[in-house]
Amino acid sequence: MPTIIPIRDLRKTSEISELAHKKQEPIFITKNGYSDLVVMSAELYEHFMEIHKVDQSIHNAELEVEEGAEPISLNTAKEILDKKYYG
């Protein structure tokens, strides 16, 4: 079940930080009863960004194959991604 707190509770920064690190899931902040913000730990954000990079790379590869590119091996793909994202 998602954690939902009202915006007025944002004053409790230490408690929210502790909760975000403990639960390792997004905390939804509401304003006037409607979803307004999402707070999460930096570690969780980085995890989501890594997943996004992989998903985006798969999507791009699928588009390239649809346009006629030759598929490459997994090892070659990993080498290309490592160079692209990690220099």
WOQUI-V350964 format. One record per residue. N is the residue number from 1. RES is the residue in one small letter. PSI is psi in degrees with one decimal (* if undefined). OMEGA is omega in degrees with one decimal (* if undefined). BURIAL is b if it has 16 or more other ideal C-beta (glycine too) atoms within 10 Angstrom, else e. Layout:
{{N RES PSI OMEGA BURIAL} {N RES PSI OMEGA BURIAL}}
//
This chain:
{{1 m 133.0 -177.5 e} {2 p 151.9 175.2 e} {3 t 125.3 -178.2 e} {4 i 127.6 177.9 e} {5 i 151.7 178.3 b} {6 p 154.9 -176.1 e} {7 i -30.0 -179.8 e} {8 r -24.0 -179.9 e} {9 d -4.0 178.2 e} {10 l -16.1 176.2 e} {11 r -21.9 -178.5 e} {12 k 59.6 -171.7 e} {13 t -41.6 -179.6 e} {14 s -41.6 179.6 e} {15 e -41.6 179.6 e} {16 i -41.5 177.7 b} {17 s -46.4 179.3 e} {18 e -43.3 179.3 e} {19 l -44.4 -179.5 b} {20 a -41.2 179.8 b} {21 h -36.5 -179.0 e} {22 k -47.3 -174.3 e} {23 k -27.4 -177.0 e} {24 q 48.8 173.1 e} {25 e 158.9 -179.7 e} {26 p 147.1 173.7 b} {27 i 122.9 -177.3 b} {28 f 129.1 -179.3 e} {29 i 128.8 -179.6 b} {30 t 150.5 176.3 e} {31 k 121.8 -176.7 e} {32 n 36.5 176.9 e} {33 g -0.1 -178.6 e} {34 y 148.4 177.6 e} {35 s 131.9 -176.1 e} {36 d -43.6 -176.0 e} {37 l 163.3 172.4 e} {38 v 132.2 179.3 e} {39 v 139.1 176.5 b} {40 m 164.3 177.4 b} {41 s 156.0 177.8 b} {42 a -36.4 179.3 e} {43 e -43.3 179.8 e} {44 l -40.9 177.7 b} {45 y -46.4 179.0 e} {46 e -39.1 177.3 e} {47 h -46.6 177.9 e} {48 f -39.3 180.0 e} {49 m -38.0 177.0 e} {50 e -44.1 177.7 e} {51 i -42.5 179.4 e} {52 h -41.5 179.4 e} {53 k -44.0 -179.7 e} {54 v -47.5 179.1 e} {55 d -43.3 -179.5 e} {56 q -40.1 178.6 e} {57 s -41.4 177.8 e} {58 i -45.0 178.8 e} {59 h -46.5 179.4 e} {60 n -40.6 179.7 e} {61 a -40.9 178.3 e} {62 e -41.0 177.8 e} {63 l -41.3 179.5 e} {64 e -42.1 178.9 e} {65 v -40.5 176.9 e} {66 e -31.5 -179.1 e} {67 e 4.6 174.0 e} {68 g 1.5 179.2 e} {69 a 148.9 177.1 e} {70 e 132.8 175.9 e} {71 p 152.1 178.5 e} {72 i 166.2 -179.2 e} {73 s 161.2 178.5 e} {74 l -42.3 -179.4 e} {75 n -41.8 177.7 e} {76 t -41.8 178.8 e} {77 a -42.8 178.6 e} {78 k -42.2 178.5 e} {79 e -44.2 179.7 e} {80 i -44.8 -179.9 e} {81 l -40.1 178.2 e} {82 d -43.0 178.8 e} {83 k -40.5 -176.5 e} {84 k -45.2 -173.5 e} {85 y -22.7 -174.8 e} {86 y 7.2 175.7 e} {87 g * * e}}
//
